[in-house]
Amino acid sequence: MNPPKFTTLGCRLNAYETEAMKELSQEAGLDNLVVVNTCAVTAEAVRKSRQEIRRLRRENPEAQIVVTGCAAQTEPESFAAMGEVDRVIGNNEKMQAETWQQIAKGPDFIGETEKIQVDDIMSVNETAGHLIDGFGTRSRAYVQVQNGCDHRCTFCIIPYGRGNSRSVPAGVVIDQIKRLIDKGYNEVVLTGVDLTSWGADLPATPRLGDLVMRILRLVPDLPRLRISSIDSIEADENLMQAIATEPRLMPHLHLSLQHGDDLILKRMARRHLRDDAIAFCEEARRLRPDMTFGADIIAGFPTETEAHFENSLKLVTDCDLTWLHVFPYSKREGTPAAKIPNQVNGKLIKERAARLRAAGEAQTQRHLQAQLGKTHHILMENPHMGRTEQFTEVSFTTPQTEGEIVMATISGSKGSQLTA
């Protein structure tokens, strides 16, 4: 028997769902199967998904190839038309046991018309976060608490791949985290597509801050809780309270900022303005002086002038961002932004993205220099590398115990890592 092979492209949520698919495929008794969990966030991500499928077919000529994920959800026919692909399944279908049981019957069981199993993702009203007890290294586990997005940013295809926002109930999340603590995890990361919308579809419409406070209260043995990417304009009062008063909530937030110019933000259909982003960072840092921020910023959105771009560049220092994820704008068919006239020249987009990355690297170096001589609690990801509370990598010459939180004084830095 050849156990199923899985390839994951894209986000943490995809990686989380791959773990669930592994369990479902094992329960269905599948073998000689290759599953590609695709990403649709940019046109380049879709291209890489196709490239990966072709490579895997060359390496596994006899295997059944199943394609799923956001690109499969948004473009099922184009993936089904690939000669290398045996079946295309949607983001909802991939989390259902019966899908894998049917796949176990083999590619010959289905007709050409049944090659695609992709339903309307917008009709899905619950998430499958209860399927697995997190995933990650032996030190850190990721727990899905939310899926989908109700917002319609003009550049983004993801709601059409993920559907509308839906939340995992707090009780289910807390039970999962308790089991993870019992398994020895020292850090849990809450993850989702639009994390700050958690709770809007639940009774009494709780907010993300309510979930965070409840976890910390009801799971006293959890050493470290981390939250992944948030929309700062949706940060609620309890989340700010947790930032101010809960040392077990890690002082690192990744912000979905996308741009630093008000006109471009409006054209993106974002819900915040430049000053909102700056005010949030100032307030979060006032409440928690050791807070660090990562951020997503897009370079070269349609109509972006040099003056617009300069506002993004200045935002890096105005918000004192430490970790930057720079996305060169990629035209996605099916999004409103793809129809905007005055698309920015591709060469100029790359140039601006490079300038943003250079600004981000300078900020990272500033942060690293500021840590010299400081003592940190470091969660070890492997014997020679761990991360501080602010998610900064620390390299150790002396081996440490994987999964343990060790206390160490920072002696220097090398590249984007601290040394201890």
GUVO-477059 format. One record per residue (C-alpha): chain; residue number from 0; x, y, z; residue in one letter. Coordinates in nm, 2 decimals. Each point is the difference from the previous one (the first is absolute). Example, Ala and Ser with C-alpha at 12.3 -4.5 7.8 and 13.67 -1.06 7.14 Angstrom:
ATOM A 0 1.23 -0.45 0.78 A
ATOM A 1 0.14 0.34 -0.07 S
***
This chain:
ATOM A 0 0.00 0.00 0.00 M
ATOM A 1 0.11 0.35 -0.08 N
ATOM A 2 -0.14 0.25 0.26 P
ATOM A 3 -0.16 0.32 -0.14 P
ATOM A 4 0.23 0.29 -0.07 K
ATOM A 5 -0.11 0.35 0.07 F
ATOM A 6 0.14 0.33 -0.13 T
ATOM A 7 -0.12 0.33 0.15 T
ATOM A 8 0.03 0.34 -0.15 L
ATOM A 9 -0.10 0.33 0.17 G
ATOM A 10 -0.12 0.08 0.34 C
ATOM A 11 0.01 -0.15 0.35 R
ATOM A 12 -0.37 -0.09 -0.03 L
ATOM A 13 0.08 -0.21 -0.31 N
ATOM A 14 0.27 -0.18 0.20 A
ATOM A 15 -0.25 -0.05 0.28 Y
ATOM A 16 -0.25 -0.15 -0.24 E
ATOM A 17 0.26 -0.22 -0.16 T
ATOM A 18 0.05 -0.17 0.34 E
ATOM A 19 -0.38 -0.06 0.02 A
ATOM A 20 0.01 -0.15 -0.36 M
ATOM A 21 0.28 -0.23 0.10 K
ATOM A 22 -0.22 -0.15 0.28 E
ATOM A 23 -0.30 -0.02 -0.22 L
ATOM A 24 0.19 -0.17 -0.28 S
ATOM A 25 0.15 -0.25 0.24 Q
ATOM A 26 -0.34 -0.08 0.14 E
ATOM A 27 -0.12 -0.07 -0.35 A
ATOM A 28 0.29 -0.24 -0.06 G
ATOM A 29 0.14 0.19 -0.29 L
ATOM A 30 0.34 -0.07 -0.16 D
ATOM A 31 0.18 0.09 -0.32 N
ATOM A 32 -0.15 0.35 0.03 L
ATOM A 33 0.15 0.35 -0.05 V
ATOM A 34 -0.20 0.30 0.14 V
ATOM A 35 0.09 0.36 -0.10 V
ATOM A 36 -0.15 0.26 0.23 N
ATOM A 37 0.02 0.32 -0.21 T
ATOM A 38 0.02 0.37 0.07 C
ATOM A 39 -0.18 0.28 -0.20 A
ATOM A 40 0.12 0.31 0.18 V
ATOM A 41 0.19 0.12 -0.31 T
ATOM A 42 0.02 -0.10 -0.37 A
ATOM A 43 0.36 -0.11 0.08 E
ATOM A 44 -0.14 -0.24 0.28 A
ATOM A 45 -0.23 -0.16 -0.26 V
ATOM A 46 0.28 -0.04 -0.25 R
ATOM A 47 0.22 -0.16 0.27 K
ATOM A 48 -0.29 -0.24 0.08 S
ATOM A 49 -0.02 -0.11 -0.36 R
ATOM A 50 0.38 -0.04 -0.02 Q
ATOM A 51 -0.01 -0.22 0.32 E
ATOM A 52 -0.28 -0.22 -0.15 I
ATOM A 53 0.21 -0.06 -0.32 R
ATOM A 54 0.31 -0.08 0.21 R
ATOM A 55 -0.19 -0.24 0.22 L
ATOM A 56 -0.15 -0.18 -0.30 R
ATOM A 57 0.35 -0.06 -0.15 R
ATOM A 58 0.12 -0.14 0.34 E
ATOM A 59 -0.32 -0.21 0.06 N
ATOM A 60 -0.12 -0.12 -0.34 P
ATOM A 61 -0.23 -0.27 0.15 E
ATOM A 62 -0.15 0.19 0.28 A
ATOM A 63 -0.34 0.16 0.02 Q
ATOM A 64 0.04 0.38 0.02 I
ATOM A 65 -0.26 0.20 0.19 V
ATOM A 66 0.01 0.38 -0.01 V
ATOM A 67 -0.17 0.21 0.27 T
ATOM A 68 0.04 0.34 0.18 G
ATOM A 69 -0.09 0.35 -0.10 C
ATOM A 70 0.12 0.00 -0.36 A
ATOM A 71 -0.20 -0.33 -0.06 A
ATOM A 72 -0.30 0.17 0.16 Q
ATOM A 73 0.02 0.31 -0.21 T
ATOM A 74 0.11 -0.16 -0.33 E
ATOM A 75 -0.12 -0.36 0.01 P
ATOM A 76 -0.05 -0.04 -0.38 E
ATOM A 77 0.36 0.11 -0.09 S
ATOM A 78 0.15 -0.25 0.25 F
ATOM A 79 -0.23 -0.28 -0.12 A
ATOM A 80 0.12 0.07 -0.36 A
ATOM A 81 0.36 -0.08 0.10 M
ATOM A 82 0.09 -0.35 -0.13 G
ATOM A 83 0.19 -0.06 0.32 E
ATOM A 84 -0.30 0.04 0.23 V
ATOM A 85 -0.24 -0.28 0.09 D
ATOM A 86 -0.24 0.19 0.23 R
ATOM A 87 -0.07 0.35 0.12 V
ATOM A 88 -0.17 0.05 0.34 I
ATOM A 89 -0.11 0.32 0.17 G
ATOM A 90 0.11 0.15 0.33 N
ATOM A 91 -0.32 -0.12 0.17 N
ATOM A 92 0.01 -0.35 -0.16 E
ATOM A 93 0.36 -0.06 0.10 K
ATOM A 94 -0.10 0.01 0.37 M
ATOM A 95 -0.27 -0.27 -0.03 Q
ATOM A 96 0.06 -0.37 0.06 A
ATOM A 97 -0.23 -0.11 -0.27 E
ATOM A 98 0.21 0.18 -0.27 T
ATOM A 99 0.30 -0.21 0.09 W
ATOM A 100 -0.20 -0.32 0.02 Q
ATOM A 101 -0.12 0.07 -0.36 Q
ATOM A 102 0.35 0.07 -0.11 I
ATOM A 103 0.11 -0.33 0.14 A
ATOM A 104 -0.22 -0.17 -0.26 K
ATOM A 105 0.26 0.12 -0.26 G
ATOM A 106 0.00 0.24 -0.30 P
ATOM A 107 -0.18 -0.26 -0.22 D
ATOM A 108 -0.31 0.01 0.22 F
ATOM A 109 -0.09 0.35 -0.10 I
ATOM A 110 -0.11 0.13 -0.34 G
ATOM A 111 0.15 0.31 -0.16 E
ATOM A 112 -0.29 0.21 0.13 T
ATOM A 113 0.08 -0.10 0.36 E
ATOM A 114 0.36 0.09 -0.03 K
ATOM A 115 -0.08 0.33 0.17 I
ATOM A 116 -0.14 0.00 0.35 Q
ATOM A 117 -0.02 0.37 0.08 V
ATOM A 118 -0.32 0.15 0.15 D
ATOM A 119 -0.09 0.36 0.07 D
ATOM A 120 0.23 0.10 0.28 I
ATOM A 121 -0.23 0.30 0.08 M
ATOM A 122 -0.27 -0.24 0.12 S
ATOM A 123 0.23 -0.16 0.27 V
ATOM A 124 -0.09 0.12 0.34 N
ATOM A 125 0.22 -0.19 0.24 E
ATOM A 126 0.37 -0.07 0.02 T
ATOM A 127 0.18 -0.33 0.06 A
ATOM A 128 0.24 0.13 0.27 G
ATOM A 129 -0.09 -0.29 0.23 H
ATOM A 130 0.15 -0.26 -0.24 L
ATOM A 131 0.36 0.00 0.14 I
ATOM A 132 0.17 0.11 0.32 D
ATOM A 133 0.22 0.26 -0.16 G
ATOM A 134 0.32 -0.06 -0.18 F
ATOM A 135 0.36 0.13 0.00 G
ATOM A 136 0.33 -0.09 0.14 T
ATOM A 137 0.04 -0.17 0.34 R
ATOM A 138 0.02 0.35 0.15 S
ATOM A 139 -0.28 0.20 -0.16 R
ATOM A 140 -0.35 -0.10 -0.11 A
ATOM A 141 -0.24 0.19 -0.23 Y
ATOM A 142 -0.37 -0.01 0.07 V
ATOM A 143 -0.25 0.10 -0.26 Q
ATOM A 144 -0.27 0.22 0.16 V
ATOM A 145 -0.15 0.16 -0.31 Q
ATOM A 146 -0.03 -0.04 -0.38 N
ATOM A 147 -0.12 0.22 -0.29 G
ATOM A 148 -0.04 0.37 -0.03 C
ATOM A 149 -0.30 0.24 -0.03 D
ATOM A 150 0.20 0.29 -0.13 H
ATOM A 151 0.06 0.06 -0.37 R
ATOM A 152 0.33 0.17 -0.05 C
ATOM A 153 0.03 0.08 -0.37 T
ATOM A 154 0.33 -0.18 -0.04 F
ATOM A 155 -0.09 -0.32 0.18 C
ATOM A 156 -0.13 -0.33 -0.14 I
ATOM A 157 0.01 -0.18 0.34 I
ATOM A 158 -0.37 0.04 0.10 P
ATOM A 159 -0.09 -0.18 -0.32 Y
ATOM A 160 0.23 -0.29 0.10 G
ATOM A 161 -0.09 0.00 0.37 R
ATOM A 162 -0.36 0.12 0.01 G
ATOM A 163 -0.16 0.22 0.26 N
ATOM A 164 0.14 0.04 0.36 S
ATOM A 165 -0.09 -0.28 0.24 R
ATOM A 166 0.13 -0.07 0.35 S
ATOM A 167 0.09 -0.30 0.21 V
ATOM A 168 -0.19 0.03 0.33 P
ATOM A 169 0.21 0.11 0.30 A
ATOM A 170 -0.07 -0.33 0.19 G
ATOM A 171 0.14 -0.21 -0.29 V
ATOM A 172 0.31 0.22 -0.02 V
ATOM A 173 0.06 -0.02 0.38 I
ATOM A 174 -0.04 -0.38 0.00 D
ATOM A 175 0.25 -0.03 -0.28 Q
ATOM A 176 0.25 0.22 0.17 I
ATOM A 177 -0.03 -0.20 0.33 K
ATOM A 178 0.08 -0.32 -0.20 R
ATOM A 179 0.30 0.17 -0.16 L
ATOM A 180 0.13 0.11 0.34 I
ATOM A 181 -0.04 -0.36 0.12 D
ATOM A 182 0.21 -0.11 -0.30 K
ATOM A 183 0.28 0.23 0.12 G
ATOM A 184 -0.03 0.31 -0.23 Y
ATOM A 185 0.13 0.32 0.15 N
ATOM A 186 -0.15 0.24 -0.25 E
ATOM A 187 -0.33 0.02 -0.19 V
ATOM A 188 -0.06 0.23 -0.30 V
ATOM A 189 -0.36 0.09 -0.09 L
ATOM A 190 -0.04 0.01 -0.37 T
ATOM A 191 -0.27 0.08 -0.26 G
ATOM A 192 -0.06 0.19 -0.33 V
ATOM A 193 -0.14 0.31 0.17 D
ATOM A 194 0.07 -0.06 0.37 L
ATOM A 195 -0.15 0.33 0.14 T
ATOM A 196 -0.34 -0.10 -0.15 S
ATOM A 197 -0.01 -0.30 0.24 W
ATOM A 198 -0.33 -0.03 0.18 G
ATOM A 199 -0.22 0.21 -0.23 A
ATOM A 200 -0.20 -0.31 -0.10 D
ATOM A 201 -0.02 -0.15 0.35 L
ATOM A 202 -0.28 0.06 0.26 P
ATOM A 203 0.05 0.33 0.19 A
ATOM A 204 0.26 0.10 -0.27 T
ATOM A 205 0.31 -0.02 0.22 P
ATOM A 206 0.33 0.16 -0.12 R
ATOM A 207 0.35 -0.13 -0.04 L
ATOM A 208 0.10 0.17 0.32 G
ATOM A 209 -0.27 -0.19 0.19 D
ATOM A 210 0.15 -0.33 -0.14 L
ATOM A 211 0.35 0.10 0.09 V
ATOM A 212 -0.10 0.09 0.36 M
ATOM A 213 -0.20 -0.31 0.04 R
ATOM A 214 0.28 -0.23 -0.12 I
ATOM A 215 0.25 0.16 0.24 L
ATOM A 216 -0.25 -0.02 0.29 R
ATOM A 217 -0.12 -0.36 -0.07 L
ATOM A 218 0.34 -0.15 -0.10 V
ATOM A 219 0.23 0.13 0.28 P
ATOM A 220 0.27 -0.26 -0.10 D
ATOM A 221 0.05 0.15 -0.35 L
ATOM A 222 0.34 0.18 0.02 P
ATOM A 223 -0.03 0.20 -0.33 R
ATOM A 224 -0.29 0.11 -0.22 L
ATOM A 225 0.06 0.17 -0.33 R
ATOM A 226 -0.24 0.14 -0.25 I
ATOM A 227 0.08 0.01 -0.37 S
ATOM A 228 -0.09 0.26 -0.26 S
ATOM A 229 -0.27 0.25 0.11 I
ATOM A 230 -0.18 0.30 -0.15 D
ATOM A 231 0.10 0.28 0.24 S
ATOM A 232 -0.32 0.20 -0.06 I
ATOM A 233 -0.21 -0.29 0.14 E
ATOM A 234 0.20 -0.04 0.32 A
ATOM A 235 -0.25 0.01 0.29 D
ATOM A 236 0.02 0.13 0.35 E
ATOM A 237 0.07 -0.34 0.16 N
ATOM A 238 0.28 -0.07 -0.24 L
ATOM A 239 0.17 0.33 0.10 M
ATOM A 240 -0.06 -0.09 0.36 Q
ATOM A 241 0.17 -0.34 -0.05 A
ATOM A 242 0.30 0.18 -0.17 I
ATOM A 243 0.03 0.22 0.30 A
ATOM A 244 -0.05 -0.25 0.28 T
ATOM A 245 0.08 -0.35 -0.11 E
ATOM A 246 0.37 -0.09 -0.02 P
ATOM A 247 -0.09 -0.34 -0.14 R
ATOM A 248 -0.13 0.17 -0.31 L
ATOM A 249 0.31 0.04 -0.21 M
ATOM A 250 0.10 0.36 -0.10 P
ATOM A 251 0.00 -0.05 -0.37 H
ATOM A 252 -0.28 0.09 -0.24 L
ATOM A 253 0.00 -0.05 -0.38 H
ATOM A 254 -0.22 0.27 -0.15 L
ATOM A 255 -0.19 0.00 -0.33 S
ATOM A 256 0.09 0.36 -0.10 L
ATOM A 257 0.04 -0.04 -0.38 Q
ATOM A 258 0.09 0.37 -0.07 H
ATOM A 259 0.10 0.33 0.15 G
ATOM A 260 -0.20 0.24 -0.22 D
ATOM A 261 -0.36 0.09 0.08 D
ATOM A 262 -0.11 0.02 -0.37 L
ATOM A 263 0.15 -0.34 -0.08 I
ATOM A 264 -0.15 -0.15 0.31 L
ATOM A 265 -0.35 0.13 -0.11 K
ATOM A 266 0.06 -0.15 -0.35 R
ATOM A 267 0.09 -0.33 0.17 M
ATOM A 268 -0.33 0.02 0.20 A
ATOM A 269 0.19 -0.02 0.33 R
ATOM A 270 -0.17 0.10 0.31 R
ATOM A 271 0.27 0.21 0.15 H
ATOM A 272 0.20 0.31 -0.08 L
ATOM A 273 0.37 0.07 0.04 R
ATOM A 274 -0.05 0.18 0.33 D
ATOM A 275 -0.20 -0.29 0.14 D
ATOM A 276 0.29 -0.24 -0.05 A
ATOM A 277 0.25 0.24 0.16 I
ATOM A 278 -0.24 0.07 0.30 A
ATOM A 279 -0.05 -0.37 0.05 F
ATOM A 280 0.37 -0.07 0.01 C
ATOM A 281 0.07 0.29 0.24 E
ATOM A 282 -0.28 -0.12 0.23 E
ATOM A 283 0.10 -0.37 0.00 A
ATOM A 284 0.36 0.10 0.07 R
ATOM A 285 -0.11 0.24 0.28 R
ATOM A 286 -0.19 -0.29 0.16 L
ATOM A 287 0.29 -0.25 -0.06 R
ATOM A 288 0.33 0.18 -0.06 P
ATOM A 289 0.17 -0.32 -0.12 D
ATOM A 290 -0.26 -0.05 -0.28 M
ATOM A 291 0.13 -0.06 -0.35 T
ATOM A 292 -0.19 0.01 -0.33 F
ATOM A 293 0.01 -0.19 -0.32 G
ATOM A 294 -0.20 0.12 -0.30 A
ATOM A 295 -0.12 -0.08 -0.35 D
ATOM A 296 0.05 0.28 -0.25 I
ATOM A 297 -0.08 -0.01 -0.37 I
ATOM A 298 0.23 0.18 -0.25 A
ATOM A 299 -0.13 0.12 -0.33 G
ATOM A 300 -0.38 0.00 0.05 F
ATOM A 301 -0.17 0.14 -0.31 P
ATOM A 302 0.02 0.39 -0.02 T
ATOM A 303 0.28 0.00 0.26 E
ATOM A 304 0.22 0.31 -0.06 T
ATOM A 305 0.35 0.06 0.14 E
ATOM A 306 -0.16 0.23 0.26 A
ATOM A 307 -0.25 -0.28 0.10 H
ATOM A 308 0.28 -0.25 0.03 F
ATOM A 309 0.21 0.24 0.21 E
ATOM A 310 -0.28 0.00 0.25 N
ATOM A 311 0.03 -0.38 0.03 S
ATOM A 312 0.37 0.03 0.03 L
ATOM A 313 -0.04 0.25 0.29 K
ATOM A 314 -0.26 -0.22 0.17 L
ATOM A 315 0.28 -0.25 0.07 V
ATOM A 316 0.16 0.24 0.24 T
ATOM A 317 -0.31 0.19 0.10 D
ATOM A 318 -0.15 -0.33 0.14 C
ATOM A 319 0.35 -0.12 0.10 D
ATOM A 320 -0.06 -0.33 -0.18 L
ATOM A 321 0.26 -0.27 0.07 T
ATOM A 322 -0.09 -0.28 -0.24 W
ATOM A 323 -0.13 0.08 -0.35 L
ATOM A 324 -0.18 -0.23 -0.25 H
ATOM A 325 0.02 0.18 -0.33 V
ATOM A 326 -0.23 -0.11 -0.28 F
ATOM A 327 0.06 0.14 -0.35 P
ATOM A 328 -0.35 0.07 -0.13 Y
ATOM A 329 -0.13 -0.29 -0.22 S
ATOM A 330 -0.30 0.04 -0.22 K
ATOM A 331 -0.26 -0.26 0.09 R
ATOM A 332 -0.28 -0.06 -0.26 E
ATOM A 333 -0.33 0.01 0.17 G
ATOM A 334 0.09 0.29 0.24 T
ATOM A 335 -0.11 0.36 -0.04 P
ATOM A 336 0.37 0.12 0.01 A
ATOM A 337 0.07 -0.19 -0.32 A
ATOM A 338 -0.24 0.23 -0.18 K
ATOM A 339 0.15 0.33 0.13 I
ATOM A 340 0.17 0.20 -0.27 P
ATOM A 341 0.35 0.13 0.05 N
ATOM A 342 0.16 -0.34 0.11 Q
ATOM A 343 0.35 0.06 0.11 V
ATOM A 344 0.29 -0.12 -0.22 N
ATOM A 345 0.14 -0.34 0.11 G
ATOM A 346 0.36 0.12 0.02 K
ATOM A 347 -0.10 0.30 0.22 L
ATOM A 348 -0.20 -0.24 0.23 I
ATOM A 349 0.31 -0.21 0.05 K
ATOM A 350 0.21 0.31 0.06 E
ATOM A 351 -0.24 0.13 0.27 R
ATOM A 352 -0.03 -0.34 0.16 A
ATOM A 353 0.38 -0.01 0.03 A
ATOM A 354 0.01 0.34 0.16 R
ATOM A 355 -0.27 -0.11 0.25 L
ATOM A 356 0.19 -0.32 0.08 R
ATOM A 357 0.32 0.21 0.06 A
ATOM A 358 -0.19 0.23 0.24 A
ATOM A 359 -0.13 -0.31 0.18 G
ATOM A 360 0.35 -0.16 0.03 E
ATOM A 361 0.13 0.33 0.15 A
ATOM A 362 -0.28 -0.01 0.26 Q
ATOM A 363 0.08 -0.37 0.08 T
ATOM A 364 0.36 0.09 0.06 Q
ATOM A 365 -0.10 0.29 0.22 R
ATOM A 366 -0.21 -0.24 0.21 H
ATOM A 367 0.28 -0.25 0.02 L
ATOM A 368 0.25 0.26 0.12 Q
ATOM A 369 -0.24 0.11 0.27 A
ATOM A 370 -0.01 -0.35 0.14 Q
ATOM A 371 0.37 -0.02 0.08 L
ATOM A 372 0.06 -0.07 0.37 G
ATOM A 373 -0.37 -0.07 0.06 K
ATOM A 374 -0.12 -0.32 0.16 T
ATOM A 375 -0.28 -0.18 -0.17 H
ATOM A 376 -0.22 -0.31 0.05 H
ATOM A 377 0.06 -0.20 -0.31 I
ATOM A 378 -0.21 -0.29 -0.13 L
ATOM A 379 0.23 -0.25 -0.16 M
ATOM A 380 -0.12 -0.12 -0.35 E
ATOM A 381 0.30 -0.23 -0.04 N
ATOM A 382 0.32 -0.05 0.21 P
ATOM A 383 0.18 0.30 -0.16 H
ATOM A 384 -0.29 0.25 -0.07 M
ATOM A 385 -0.28 0.15 0.20 G
ATOM A 386 -0.22 0.31 -0.01 R
ATOM A 387 -0.04 0.29 0.25 T
ATOM A 388 -0.34 0.12 0.12 E
ATOM A 389 0.02 0.25 -0.30 Q
ATOM A 390 0.05 -0.29 -0.24 F
ATOM A 391 0.36 0.08 -0.07 T
ATOM A 392 0.22 -0.29 -0.09 E
ATOM A 393 0.29 -0.08 0.24 V
ATOM A 394 0.29 -0.22 -0.09 S
ATOM A 395 0.17 -0.21 0.27 F
ATOM A 396 0.35 -0.15 -0.03 T
ATOM A 397 -0.07 -0.23 0.30 T
ATOM A 398 -0.29 -0.25 -0.07 P
ATOM A 399 -0.32 0.06 0.20 Q
ATOM A 400 -0.30 -0.22 0.06 T
ATOM A 401 -0.25 0.02 -0.29 E
ATOM A 402 -0.34 0.13 0.12 G
ATOM A 403 0.13 0.15 0.32 E
ATOM A 404 -0.01 0.37 0.09 I
ATOM A 405 0.35 0.11 0.10 V
ATOM A 406 0.13 0.32 0.15 M
ATOM A 407 0.30 0.15 -0.18 A
ATOM A 408 0.18 0.33 -0.04 T
ATOM A 409 0.05 0.13 -0.36 I
ATOM A 410 0.37 0.02 -0.09 S
ATOM A 411 -0.02 0.11 -0.36 G
ATOM A 412 -0.17 -0.04 -0.34 S
ATOM A 413 0.07 -0.16 -0.33 K
ATOM A 414 -0.22 0.07 -0.31 G
ATOM A 415 -0.36 0.02 0.12 S
ATOM A 416 0.07 -0.21 0.32 Q
ATOM A 417 0.11 0.08 0.35 L
ATOM A 418 0.27 -0.21 0.16 T
ATOM A 419 0.01 -0.12 0.36 A
***
